[in-house]
Amino acid sequence: MGTTRLLIAALGGEGGGVLTNWLVSAAAAQGLKAQATSVPGVAQRTGATTYYLEIADADDSAGNPVFALMPVAGDVDVVVASELLEAVRMAERGFVVPERTFLLASTHRVLTMHERIARGDGARDASSLMEAAEHASRARFFADLAALANAKGAPLNSVLLGAMAGLNLTPIPANTLRQAIETGGIAVARNLAGFDAGFEVASGLEISEEPEGETSPAEPVAASLEARIRLLPEEAREIARIGVARLTDYQSQAYAARYLDRLARFTDDPELLREVARHLAVRMSFEDIIRVAQLKTRASRLEAVRQEIGVGADEPFELVDFFKPGIPEISDMLPPSLGRWLRSWAERRGILETAHFGMKVKTNTIFGFGRIWLLAKLKRWRPHSLRFQEEQQAIEAWLSLITEARGVSSAFALQTADLARLVKGYGDTYRRGQETYRQVVSDMVRPVIEKKTAVEDPEAQLKGAIAGILASPA
């Protein structure tokens, strides 16, 4: 076997350094010579973190092997990627080649900053990423190892080590790799559970428990609402069911019923109904301070944070949330008349967009959590706020616009419904989206509806405009 050249591509905070230490420790315990170097990146998605190891087999370890400090393109035997895009990046840099490299990768995605800040769905197509990774490698093993780690309550790095053992990717026996976790002495039980799960899935054995998907906190849908959903065309039922669950959690069952009332006007066009149902659920669950507080006080949030940073149930940690509300966010929460007055007052003084109140809240403490919890309880107040009133008016105007667009064509109505993609997020992003939406309606939609301009294939032009806006970094 000679020397195995192994490259680990991970994200900040995923324990790639710990995984490397386990491998080096296991090699030493097996009497093998090894060397590891690393190129640390920035935390999380803002920088790649790579670890390069060379592990000599028993014959080479008997002598004095010469190890390289850095990987060389086309000369890596094994690449382990903690996420799908990282696997493709390694292939693009030449470290994964069809003539030599075995690729082990988790198929889940952690979106890049460019993907996150896109005003539409900016995520790279997973199937094309998978295809690129497959074509670049000699052989491969792909699985959603992050979901498996979450199901076992284990760190991802331990699952990756188990998968490496199950696939025999190193000259180190599986039991020695497992013992390296025990020798490390950190969160041993959780790491061993992850190792065993990774070993089982990679070696072809059945896993005792299937990873459970995330369930909506609003499930099951109330019987009365479910009965109304079943009256909708089949093409739209599942989307409507998800929308009802989302809005029940967001506000109330009565608010979810209002969602179904709004959909009723489109039941004669199943394709349009499905698209309106998808966008309407998002528009009606607009992001405000109350929604942020709701999500941050979920019972599952602290456990999810523990799993993400690899902290055991008996280990302390500190969680600090940063808030920076401004006058627009505060006025949104006030009664309509008072909220408008505050906006006008701030605008006259030139501080509407510049005055902010920075806060750091330790949400793992009783006092800090209690502050956010009380804010989340303002959900009952939301229908009396300025923001709620303005959003409902905007939603009704959008639905009326879609109805008018149907007079042009069904395809044009579909693209008009898709304009909702321009209005998302909160703060400055939300306000820019509103302005862009109004401009597109004024310049492209109204003239076609009112027949003030003759446009060939208006639906195609509107679709292209939406795509161009969403792709623009501005």
N, C-alpha and C positions, 0 to 999 in steps of 0.2 A: 504493500500500500504506500510505503514511503511517507512523505510528509503531507498531511492534509491542510490545505489552505482554506480558511473559513472566514467569511465576512458577515457580520451582523449589522443590519440596518434597522435602527429603532428611532423612536421619538423621545424627546426629553421627558423624563418622569416615568418611563416604562420599565426601568430596571435593566437596561441593556448592560450596564456595568456589572451589576450583580450576576447576570447570566454569564458574562465573560469570566468573572471570578470563579463561578461554579465549574466551568469547563477547565480552567487552569488548575484549580484545586483537585479536580477529578483526575486530570492527567498526571499530576504529581503523585497522587495516591496509587495510581496504576504503574508508576515507575517510568512514565513517559516524559520526554522533554517537550516543553511548549513555551511559546512567547506570545504575548498579547500587547497590542498598541491600540490607541483610540484617538478619534478626532471628535471631541465633544462639540455639540451644537448648542443652540439656545433652547430654553425650556419649551416643551410642547411642540406646536406646529410651526414655530417661527425658525426652526433650524434643524437640519438632519444631524443625527448622532451615529457614528459608525465605529465599529470595533473589529479589529483584524487579528486573527489568531493563526498561528502555524503550530500544528501538533505532530510531532514525529512518532512513527510507529515503533514497535519494540526493537527492530533491527537498527533503524536510524538512531534511536535513543542510546544504543550501545556505543555509538561513536560521538562525534562532536558536530552535530548538524549546524548549518549556518542558516539563520532565519532572517527574513526580510522585515523591515520595519513598516512597510506600507504595501497594500495590495497593488498588483499590476494587472491592467486590463487584459483579459483573455487567459489569466493564470490563476483563477480562483476556482476551487473545487466545489465549494458549498456556499450558497448565499442564503441567509436566514433573514427574512423581512417581517417586521412586526405588523405591517399594514400594506395593502395592495399597491398604493401609489409608490411606496418606498421600494417595492420589488421592481416596478417599472423604471424608477430612477436608477437603480443599480444596473439594469439592463442598458439604459441609455448611456451610462458611463462606461460600458464595455466590460463590466465585471461578471455579467451573466452571458454566456456564449453557448450556442448549440453544441459545439464540439466537446465541451468539458463540464459545464456547471449544472449541479443539481440545485433547484430552487425550492425552498420551503417558505411559504408565505401565508399569513392570515389574510383572508379575503375581505375583512371589514374595512371600512373607510373612516379616516379621521380627516375631515375636510381642511384644505389649506385656507389661508386667509383670503386669497383671491376667490375661492369658491364660496366662502362664508359671506363676503361682503357684496356678492352679486345680488342685484335686486330681484332677479328671477331665480330659477333653479340653476345655480352655477356649478353644480357638481359634475365632475368628469364622468363620462359614461363607463360604468363598471365593466360591462362586457368587453369594451374595446381595450381597457386596461388589462383584463384577464387574457385576452387574445394576444396582446403584445408580450406579456410575460411568458405565456406558453411557447410562443414561437422563438423566443430568445434562449430558452433553456434546453439542456440535453434531456433532463427528466425533471419531474416536479411533483410537489404535493401541496395542494391548496385546500384550506378549510377555514371556516370562521372560528378561529381559535379564541378571539376576544369574547364571542358569545359563550363559548365553552368555559372560559375563565370566569365569566360572570355567573354562569350557572353553578359553578363549583365554589364560588366565593374565593377565588384564588387569583394571584397576580398573573398577568399574561406571560411574563418571562419564564415562570415555572412550567407553564403549558408548552411553551416553545422548546424548553429543554427536554421535556418528556417526548415531544414529537421527534426531536433529533435522535433520542435514544431508540424510539420505536422504528425509525427509518435506518438505523445503523449508519449515521452520517459521519461518525468519528471513530477512531480506533479505540475508544473507551467503552467498556461494557456498560449496559444499562444500569446494573446494580451499583456500579461505582459512581455513575452520574447521580443516581438517587441518593447515595450516601453523602455526596458533596453538599446537598441541601441540609442534611442532618448535621454535618460538621459545621456548616455555616452558623447554625443556631438561631436564625432569624425567622420568626413566624413559620416554624417548621411544619406544623400541621397543615396550614393553608398551602404552603408551597409543595408539600408532598401530594396533597389532593390534586393540585394543578398538574404536577408531573405525571401522576398516574393517569389522569384524564387525557393528557396529550399523548402519552405512550399508547394508550388503548386505541385512540382514534387513528393514530399514524400507523400502528402495526396491524390494523384491520380488525381488531376486536370490537365488539359492540360496547357502547358506553351505557352504563347502567341508568343514567338519567339524561333525557334530552334537554338541551338548553331551552329555557322558557323565554318566549318573547315578552316584550313589555306590554302590559295590559293597560287599558285606559282606566283611570280612577272613576269614570262615570259609568262603567259597565256594571250590570246589564242595563240596556235601554228600558225605560218604563214601558209597561205593557200597552198603555194607551198610545204612546208615541210609536211603538213598534207596529201596532195595527195600522197606523196611518202610513208608515213607511212601506208596508206590504201592498198598499194601494198604488204606489208609484210604479212606473215602468221598470222592468227588471234591470235594465242597464244602469239605472241610477240608484238602486236600493242600497248597495253596499256603501257607496259614497255618502248617501243621506244618513245611513246608520252611524257612520263615523262622525259626521257633522253633528248629529243629535247628541251623541255621547260627549263630544268636545264642548258643545255649548251648554249642556247640562252641568258639566264640571265648571265651565267658565262663569256661568251666571245662575241658571235655574232651569227646571223643566218647562216653565212658562216661556222662557226665552227660546228654548229649543223648539217649542211648538210654534213660535213666531217664525222661526227658520222654515219650518214645513209650510206655514201659510204663504210665505214669500215664494216658495218653490212651486206652489199650486198653479201659478199662471203659465208655467212652461211644460206641463205634463204632456202636451200634445206633440212635443218634439224631444224624444228621449236623448238624443245626442246633445242637444243644447241644454236640456235639464241636467244632465250629468256634469257638464262643465260649470253651469251656474251653481250647482250644489257644491262643487269642489271649492270654487272661489268664494262663495257666500259664507261658508263655514269659517273661512279664514278672516274675511272682512268683519263678520259679526263678533269674532273673538279678538278684536284689535288689542294691541299691546299698550298697557298703561301701568302706572305704579302699582295698582292693586294686583294686576296679573303677575307682575314680577314678584311681588310678595307671596302670592299663591304658590308659585313654582318653587320659591326658595324655602317654603315651610312644609313642603311635602314630607311625609313620614319617611319616604325612601331616600330622600336626598343625602342625608348624612351617611347612610350606608353606601350609597353610590360613590360619594367622595372618598370614603375609606377604601373601597375597592380600587378606585382610580389611582390613589397615591400609595396603595400597598400598606395601609395601616390596619393592624389587627383590632378586634373588638375591645381588647383590654389595653390598647395603647392610646395615650392622649395625643391630641393634635389640636391645632388652632385654625379656625376657618374665618377669614375676614372677607366680607362683601363690601364692595365700593359702590357708593351711590353718588350721583351728581345731578340732582333735580334742579331745573331752572324755573323761571317764571312761567313759561308755557306749560310745563308739567304740573305746576301748582294750580294755575288757573283752570286747567282741564278738570281738576278734581272739585272745583267749587260749583255752587249753583250757577246756572247760565248767566244771569244778570251780573252777579258779582265777579264771575270769571272774565266776562267781557270787559268789565270796568278795569280789572287788574291788568289785562293785556294792553288796553288802551293807555293806561297810566304809564306802564313800563315802556311802551313804544314812544310816547311823547318825550320820555327822558332818555331815550336811546339805549336802554338797558335790557330790552326784551330778550335779545339773543346772547347777552354777555354776562348777565347776573346768574350765578350758579351757587349751590350750597353743597360743598363736598362733605361726604360722611363716610366713615369707616365703621362698620358694624360687625362685631364678632358674633356670628349667628350660631356658634356652637356653645355659647353661654346662655344662661337663663334670661338675663336682662336683654341681651342682643336679640335672641330669638323672639322674645316676647314683644319687642318693638315691631319686628317684621310681621309677627303673627297678628297683632292688632291691626296693622295696615291691611293685611289680607282680609280681615273681617269687615272691611269697608265695602265688600262686594255688594252688600244690600243697598249701599248708598249709590253705587255706580249709575243706576238708571236716572238719578236726579242730578247728575253732573253735566257740566258744559260739554265735555268730550263725548259723552254718550249721546246727547241730543244731536250734536253735529255729525257724528258718525251715522246715526240712523237716517238723517236727512240725506247724507251723501250716498248711502246704500240705496235708498229709494230712488234717488236720481239716476244712479247707475242701472238699476233694474228697469226703470222707465226707458232709459237710453237703449238697452238691449231689446226691449219690446218694439221700440221705433225702428231699430236696425233690422228687425225681422221683415219689415216692409221692403227692404232692399233685397235681401236674400238670407237664407239660413246660415250660409257660410260667413256672411258679413256680421250677422248677429253673434256667431261663435267668436269671431275675432274681437268684437266689441266687449263680450264677456271677459275675454282674456286681458283686457285693459286693467283689470283688477290687480294684475301682477305688478303694476307700476306703483301701487300704493301699499307699502308694507313697512314694517319696522317701527321705529319711534324716533323722537327727537328730530334732528336736522335731516336724517335720511327720510323720515316720514314726510316732512314738510316739502322737501325737494320732489319727492314722488307725487305729492298732491299737485304741485305746480306743473310738473311734466304731464300728468294725467289731464289736467284742464286744458293745457295747450294742445295736446293730441286731439281731444274731443272737439275743440274749437276749430282746429286747422284741417282735420282729416275726417272726422265722423259726422259732425253737423252738416258740412257742405254736401256730403253724399246723401244723407237722410233727407235733407230739404231740397235736394236736386238743384243746388246752386252751382254745381260744377259737374262736368261729365268726366268720370274717371273709369278707365278700362281696368277691369279686375280689381275693384276697390278692396276686396278682402285680402288679396295677396299684398297689396301695398301697405295695408294696415298691419298685417302679420310681419312684414319686413321691418316696418317702423318700430314695432314693439321689440323685435329681436335686436335691432340696432341699439335701441335705448338701453335695454338690459345688459348688453355687452359693453356699453361705454363705461369706462372708469369714472367719468364725471357724473 
